C-alpha cells in the first residue's frame, strides 16, 4: 500500500469518525430538546394545578404502598414533600422549569438548524446551568443532579466539537 492510499484510508476513517460524532451530537441535542419539552410541560402543570391537587395525587399514589409498609422510604418522602409543598415553592418551580425549558428549546432549535450563534450561546448557557446544578447538589445531594450534570458536560463537549468544525468550515469559504 502506498502513502497516498494510506492517507486516503486515514481520512476516510476520520470522516467516518466525524460522522459518528456528529450523529451522537444530534442525538444528544434531540435528547436535550425532549428534556426541555418535559420541563416546559412540568412548568405548565405546576403553574395551573393547585398544591392541594398535588398533595391529593401523591396521597393516592403512595396510599397502597404505605398500607403495605408504613416506613417505605420513597412513599414517606414523597408524601412529606407534597405536604410541605407551598404555593411559593410551586411558583418557583413552575417559573424555573418553564424558563429553563424555553431557553433550552430555543437553543436546541438553533443548534439543529446549524445557526452559528447557537453554539457559543449554548456553551455559556449550559455552563451556567451546570454551575447552578452543582450549587443545588451541595444542598440536596440528589443523584439526578449529578447525572444531569454529567450529561450536560458531555453535550458541551459535543457542542464544542461541532462549533470548531462549523467555524473551520466557515473560515475556509
N, C-alpha and C positions, 0 to 999 in steps of 0.2 A: 504494500500500500504506500503510495507516495504522499508527500507532505500536504498537497492540495486536497486530496480526498480525506486525509486525516482531519484537516481543518474544517472541511465541509461537514464531516460527521460530528465534530465537536460543536459546530454552530447549530446543526440540526438538533443535537441533544439539548443545547442551550435554549433553542426556540421552543422545543417540546417542554422543557422545564419551565420556561417563562409562561407558556400557555397554561400549564398546570397551576402555576402560582396565580395567574390571572383568574382561572376558574375558581380557585379557593377564595380569592379576593371577592369575586362576585357572589359566591355562596355566603361568605361571612357578612357582606353588606346586606344581602337579602335577609339573613337571619336578624341583623340589627334592625332592618325595616320591620320585620314581623314583631320583634320585641317592642319597637316603638309604637306600632299599632295597638299592641296589647296594653301598653302603658296609657295610650290615649283612651282606649275603651275603659280601662280601670279608673282613670281620672274622671271620665264622664259618669260612670256608675257612682263613684263616690260623691260627685257633685250633685247628683239627683236622688240618691237613696239616703233616707234618714238613718241616724245612728241606731234608733230603736229597731228598724228593719234589719240592720246588720247584726245586731245582738240576737234578734229572733232567728235569723238564718243560722248563725253559729250555734245557738241553742239546739235547733233542730238537727244540725249536722253532728253535734257531739253527744246528744242525749243518749242514744243507744250505747255508744262506747262507754260513757260514764256510768251507765247502769251495770254494764258488764264489769268494768274496772274503774271505780271512782278515783283512782290515782293515775289514770292514763296520762302520761306526760304531755302528749300533743293536745289531747282534748282539754285538759285542765288549763294549759297555757293559752290555747285559742279562746276559750271561754273567758279567761281573765283579761286577755287583750280586748275582746269585744265589750266586756263590761266596763272597761276603763277607756273606751274609745270616745273621746269628747268631740263636740262639734268643731272646736278649733283644730284638733288633730285631723279630723275628717277634711276640713277645708285645706289645711296644709298639704295633705297627701293628694287631694284632688288637684290642687294647683301644681304641685311638684310633678305628678305623673303626667298631667296634660302638657305642661310646658316642656318637660323632658322629652316626651313623646313627639310633640310637634317639631321641636328643634331637630330631633334625630330623623324624622320623616323627611323634613326639608333637606337635610344633609345627604340622606340616602338617595333621594331623587337626584340631587346634584352629582353624586358620585356615579350613579348608574347611567347618567346622561353624559358622563365624562366632562363635566364643567370644571375648568381649571381651578377656579376659586374654591370649589368644594373640598379639594384635597387639603390645603393648609388650614382652612377653617375647621374641617373635621378633625384634624390632628389637634388643634388647640382645644376644641370643644370636648373631645374625648379625653384629653389630658386633664381638663378641669373636672370632668365627671369622675375620672379616676381619683383625683385628689380628694373630691368630696366623698367618694365611696370608701376610701381609706380612713378618712376622718370619721365617717359613720361607723365603720368597723371598729374603731377604737372605743366606741360606746356600746355597740350592740353585739359585737363578736359573732355576727351572723355569717355562716359559711357561704351563703348565697352571694354576699358582697364580694367575697374572695373569688368565687367562681366567675362572677360578672366582671371583676377587675382583670382577671387573667385573660378572659375572652376579649375584653377591650384592649388590652396590651397587644394581643395577637393581631386584632383588627388594625390597630395603629401601625404595627409593623407592615402589614399588607398594604395599607393606605400609603405609607411612606414609600414602599417599593413601587407601587403604581405611580405615585406622584413623580418619582425620579424618572421613570420611563416616559411618562407624558411630557415632562419638562424637557427631557433629552430629545424626544420626538419633535416638540415644538421649536426648539433651538436649531435643529438640523434642517428645518424647512427653509 
